[in-house]
Amino acid sequence: MKKTLAVINEMKKQGIIEDYAIGGGIAAIYYIEPILTYDLDIFVILPQAKCKRVIDLSVLFNSLRQKGYSWEKEHLIIEGVPVQFIPADELETEAIGNAPNVDYEGTKTKVFSAEYLITVLVRAGRTKDIEKVEKILKQSTVKYKKLKSILSKYKLLSKYKQHFKIDEKK
């Protein structure tokens, strides 16, 4: 994955993507004991996304294809890792902006904070997402005041409360 992140960081340096952060199962692994996950979800902010209504990923995909990377179903295989690029919506853009910088084997990257990751997973609402949230709440330090604020802002607090309680003391 180190080489994969280096390729993605190079795309950021070249301006192909404005910014990115890791979300999904790999982000969850940053906060909890390892779980089975198949791919690397990269949430991206694209330079043209600010001025166009249509999201155009062709520059990103063409750049990777020119470097010899290929498709396998909905993933691009970059240095042996299946990667899914997901254009960031408003919540995910905020999550990227607030994602902590981390070091993965000497390579800089960003991972959604636990609070934003929980919010994105709650919004998705699949059984496997709710299970990840449960594990993050049990195995990681979550800033509940921040989590409640994010959930409220994106009108997801009631959906969260269907499964979990907000710990007002933390």
C-alpha distance (Angstrom), angle and dihedral (degrees) to the residues before:
residue distance angle dihedral
M1 . . .
K2 3.79 . .
K3 3.83 91.0 .
T4 3.80 90.7 45.5
L5 3.80 91.2 54.6
A6 3.81 90.3 47.4
V7 3.83 89.3 56.4
I8 3.81 91.2 49.3
N9 3.82 91.6 46.8
E10 3.80 88.9 52.1
M11 3.82 89.6 53.4
K12 3.81 88.3 53.6
K13 3.80 91.2 48.5
Q14 3.83 89.5 51.0
G15 3.83 91.2 50.4
I16 3.81 94.4 -115.9
I17 3.79 87.2 123.7
E18 3.78 123.0 24.1
D19 3.78 96.0 -150.0
Y20 3.79 140.8 -26.5
A21 3.78 145.1 -172.2
I22 3.77 135.4 -165.9
G23 3.81 115.6 -107.4
G24 3.79 135.4 163.0
G25 3.79 125.2 45.6
I26 3.81 96.7 -18.0
A27 3.81 90.0 53.5
A28 3.80 89.3 49.4
I29 3.81 89.6 53.8
Y30 3.80 87.8 58.8
Y31 3.84 87.9 64.6
I32 3.81 104.1 30.4
E33 3.78 142.7 35.8
P34 3.81 112.2 -70.3
I35 3.79 117.4 -74.3
L36 3.78 131.3 -175.0
T37 3.79 111.0 -89.0
Y38 3.76 129.2 160.6
D39 3.77 107.1 -157.7
L40 3.77 147.0 25.4
D41 3.81 112.1 -110.8
I42 3.79 110.3 -151.5
F43 3.79 114.8 -170.9
V44 3.79 107.9 -155.8
I45 3.76 138.5 -165.3
L46 3.77 108.4 -150.5
P47 3.83 121.9 -151.4
Q48 3.82 93.4 -127.2
A49 3.81 93.5 46.9
K50 3.81 91.0 87.6
C51 3.79 95.0 60.3
K52 3.82 105.5 31.0
R53 3.77 134.3 64.0
V54 3.80 92.1 -152.1
I55 3.79 115.8 69.4
D56 3.79 110.3 -135.3
L57 3.80 114.9 -162.2
S58 3.81 94.3 169.9
V59 3.83 94.8 101.7
L60 3.80 90.2 53.3
F61 3.81 94.2 44.9
N62 3.82 94.3 43.3
S63 3.80 91.0 50.8
L64 3.80 91.0 53.6
R65 3.81 93.3 43.7
Q66 3.83 90.0 52.6
K67 3.80 88.1 55.1
G68 3.81 89.6 55.1
Y69 3.80 100.5 -101.3
S70 3.78 117.3 140.8
W71 3.78 142.1 -159.0
E72 3.77 126.4 -102.4
K73 3.81 109.8 -178.5
E74 3.84 106.5 -55.0
H75 3.81 94.2 -17.3
L76 3.75 135.9 85.2
I77 3.78 110.2 -139.9
I78 3.80 106.8 -134.8
E79 3.79 115.6 -179.1
G80 3.80 89.2 -22.7
V81 3.82 95.3 -50.8
P82 3.83 120.8 113.8
V83 3.81 105.7 -128.2
Q84 3.76 127.6 -169.5
F85 3.81 115.6 -162.5
I86 3.79 112.0 -151.7
P87 3.81 119.6 -170.2
A88 3.79 106.9 -128.8
D89 3.79 121.0 -116.0
E90 3.82 122.3 -157.4
L91 3.83 95.4 -74.9
E92 3.79 93.4 44.3
T93 3.82 92.3 46.2
E94 3.80 88.4 54.9
A95 3.82 89.2 46.6
I96 3.82 90.7 52.7
G97 3.80 90.7 48.8
N98 3.81 90.5 52.5
A99 3.81 97.4 39.0
P100 3.79 114.4 122.7
N101 3.78 118.7 -119.9
V102 3.78 110.4 -115.5
D103 3.76 135.5 -177.4
Y104 3.79 117.9 -125.3
E105 3.80 109.2 -170.6
G106 3.80 91.2 -37.4
T107 3.80 95.1 -42.3
K108 3.79 119.5 112.5
T109 3.78 117.7 -130.2
K110 3.79 140.6 147.1
V111 3.80 128.6 -117.5
F112 3.79 126.3 -166.9
S113 3.80 110.5 -100.3
A114 3.79 114.8 -109.8
E115 3.81 91.1 -105.9
Y116 3.81 95.1 52.6
L117 3.78 92.2 41.3
I118 3.81 90.0 53.4
T119 3.80 90.6 49.4
V120 3.82 93.0 50.4
L121 3.81 91.2 46.6
V122 3.82 92.9 48.1
R123 3.79 90.0 50.5
A124 3.83 90.6 52.2
G125 3.80 87.8 48.8
R126 3.80 99.2 -171.8
T127 3.80 116.5 148.0
K128 3.80 91.6 -109.4
D129 3.82 90.4 50.8
I130 3.82 92.8 51.7
E131 3.81 88.9 48.6
K132 3.82 89.8 53.7
V133 3.80 90.6 50.1
E134 3.79 90.3 51.6
K135 3.81 90.7 52.4
I136 3.82 93.0 46.7
L137 3.81 90.4 51.1
K138 3.82 90.9 50.8
Q139 3.79 100.6 38.9
S140 3.80 105.5 33.4
T141 3.77 140.3 52.3
V142 3.79 108.2 -101.5
K143 3.79 123.8 -171.5
Y144 3.79 98.1 -136.5
K145 3.80 96.2 -170.5
K146 3.80 89.6 55.2
L147 3.82 91.5 43.4
K148 3.81 91.8 51.7
S149 3.80 90.6 49.1
I150 3.82 92.8 51.9
L151 3.80 93.6 43.8
S152 3.82 90.2 49.7
K153 3.81 93.8 47.3
Y154 3.81 90.8 54.5
K155 3.81 94.4 39.9
L156 3.80 93.3 -115.5
L157 3.80 100.8 117.4
S158 3.80 94.6 98.7
K159 3.82 90.8 47.9
Y160 3.81 89.2 51.1
K161 3.81 91.4 48.7
Q162 3.82 90.2 55.4
H163 3.81 86.3 72.4
F164 3.80 108.4 17.3
K165 3.78 145.1 26.8
I166 3.79 124.6 -121.4
D167 3.79 109.8 -122.4
E168 3.82 100.1 -137.3
K169 3.81 91.3 -171.4
K170 3.79 95.0 65.3
